[in-house]
Amino acid sequence: MKIKGDIERRVRELYENGLSDYKIAKEVGSISPSTVWRWRKKNNLPPNPASGYKLKPTILADPIKLSYIAGLFDGEGSVYAGKYSRNYKTSLGIILDVEVNISNQSKEMLEK
């Protein structure tokens, strides 16, 4: 199924509000999470956290904050690198997807 018209506007609004693919599909009701995923990939949009809220990226110079983040990443982080399994045509021949994530149940800890 292709997303278009009013549904696409609603999907974009929910995406910009930080909802995950699953939560967007559940909210819209007439599409699946994989349809949202395909729409996101078509529009070159990264995934939102599964928790449904976005943290704003910042560049830190404070060594104490950097140490805290390094500890969080060591305990809660992951790095994913993968190649698309579909035969998308690009000038280089392949598309790589790289994600760096830190996830935890505590919103307060992640926003610290």
C-alpha positions, 0 to 999 in steps of 0.5 A: 500500500502506498501512503498518499493524500490525507493519510500521508499528511497524518503520517508525517505529522505523527512522525514529526511528533516523534512516534515510532513506525508501530505507533504511527500505524496504530494511530492511523489504523489503516496501514501497517508498520512496514508501510510506514517503514517503506514511506520513511525509507522513501523519504530518507527519514531515520526511525524515531525511538520506539518510546515515541519521543525524540531527544534533540542531538547536541554536541558536548564539550563538557568531559563529565557529560561525555563520560556519562554518555560513554557509560550509558552507551557502554551499558545501554547502547548498540551499533547496527550496520546493515545492507538493504536486502532489496535491489535498490539501484544507486550510483554505488550499487548498494545502500548501507544503513547505520544506526547508533542507539541508546535505549532505556525505560527511564526518560529522565536518565536519557535526558540527563 
